[in-house]
Amino acid sequence: MLRELVRWTELLETWIPTDVTPTSFCEEQLLQQARLLLAGTWPPRGS
């Protein structure tokens, strides 16, 4: 779960206007991963 959160954060941070994936998609994936993280057990596992 943490890896996916980091992955989408990195994609959004390195996004350039010529990328095929729109920022809105990256943002939604990032929010979805954050929601899953917050809804899970604490502390989260690194997987």
Number of C-alpha atoms within 10 A of each C-alpha: 15 14 12 14 17 13 15 19 17 13 15 19 11 9 15 12 8 7 9 8 13 13 16 10 12 19 15 12 18 21 15 12 19 16 11 14 17 11 9 12 9 8 8 11 11 7 7
